[in-house]
Amino acid sequence: MKYEKNTLSQALFNQYDDKKLVAADKAHYMHCFHIFDDHRENGALNIAAGNGAYIYDTHGRRYLDAVGGMWCTNIGLGREEMADAIAEQVRLLAYSNPFCDMANDKAIELSAKLAELAPGDLNHVFLTTGGSTAVDTAYRLVQFYQGCRGKPEKKQVISRKNAYHGSTFLTMSLGGKAADRSPEFDYLQDGIHHLSCPNPYRAPQGMDEAAFLDYLVKEFEDKILEIGADKVAAFFAEPISASGGVIIPPKGYHKRMWEVCQKYDLLYISDEVVTSFGRLGAFFASKEVFDVQPDIITTAKGLTSGYLPLGACIFSERIWDVIAEPGKGRCFAHGFTYSGHPVSAVCALKNIEILQRENLLEHAKQVGGYLEQQLATLKDLPLVGDVRCKKLMACVEFVKDKQSKELFPAEINIGEKIHSKAQERGLLVRPIIHLNVMSPPLTITYQQVDEIVETLREVIVQTAAELKQSGDFGG
């Protein structure tokens, strides 16, 4: 038996007509990043329940979710007190208009709490519906700020290759992942520039980490001078690039890039949609982990631990003082029907309460350190080129040749091969072509870390053997 028996009542799963679900899914449900041919042939893994770090499919089979949903189930699934808080708010006030002169007490309370938790003078909060809309809001705020300053030409922004900032038209244009750039789509080209990905594993040959850092900083400064400092408004960066493959930049990278921003009057936007709310052992990683004080922080995911959709754009007094200057009669003409949703706000407040009461940030540091140590043991395997892990963000990169770092052809889809075998054994890791990424709940135990690493080792060894047999890998 490859799956442990579930801890939920089997009656729950007996109600599902799986054939009917699969047929309806294929006929009607278009998934995020829908892969048409694969879905047509193989369908999807249909999930019915979740409890802690585990999820259950409609057959009642249990999986250790090392992906944490989508980098987001920080406090774990199935919390009764979260369900009660949400239900109580639905009964009291299910919705409130967030526009202009309307507000609700929970959105106000959450905004104050976020200002308290955010570093420095990031005291102002715009609540959104998720990470993409938080980054979209940050971009619009940058444009608005520069316009209010009387600098209408200072509107261009700089991001990075292999970055992921969301999936709206704007945020996908800001991102720099080649795999996400479907040729059938158009992307915003003017006014957005991309620097090299700060991945030490893929640094130019013969360049050590210190030299690579100098190279990256010089590239940034050169790009600003090429465009014209009077035209560049901001720099967007994830503290650790998540979907790009858990890219942990060279030590001192963010501080050096921030110093360049100060030199040329650029706003520094830290996209903490993934890294905030405990994933790196801090509510916000920018200052506490990387010693950088951003002008704007964007957050989502762990803000509610995935229980309800919510995001936030948190920004500084410096920006507020300009845009809210008295007597100007300005309006920040931007918003969403579900901004400041009272039920989502209650969800976030309860989530923060749980994180603090259960000391989950410290737990993430301790167990995350153990995950770093244990995953590093996989480096001895012939398929494993690199293991990148910072607390509860992790990635294993697979290569055809460890010496040259040559990747397997994309059609091998080695990340999917590893993922499929792990799923058969009750473990979920996220495949991204030649990578498997992980972001387990902050509640994960040492025993569950061992289960993740032992299962990965087993399936990587098996995959290597199969690739040797097929002639796709020399070993």
Buried (B, 14 or more C-beta within 10 A) or exposed (E): EEBEEBEBEEEBBEEBEBEEBBEEBBEEEEEEEEEEEEBEEEBBEEBBBBBBBBBBBBBBBBBBBBBBBBBBBBBBBBBEEBEEBBEEBEEEEEEBEBEEEEBBEBBEBBBEBBBEBBBBBBBBBBBBBBBBBBBBBBBBBBBBBBBBBEBEEBBBBBBBBBBBBBBBBBBBBBBBBEEBEEEEEEBEEEBBBBBBBBBBBBBEEEEEBEEBBEBBBEEBBEBBEEBEEEBBBBBBBBBBBBBBBBBBBBEBBBEBBBBBBEEBBBBBBBBBBBBBBBBBBBBBBBBBBBEBBBBBBBBBBBBBBBBBBBBBBBBBBEBBEBBEEEEEEEEBEBBBEBBBBBBBBBBBBBBBBBBEEEEBBEBBBEBBBBBBEBBEEBEEBBBBBBBBBBBBBBBBBBBBEBEEBEBBEEEBBBBBBBBBBBBEBBBBBBBBBBBBBBBBBBBBBEEBBEBBBEBBBBBBEEBBEEBEEEEEBEE
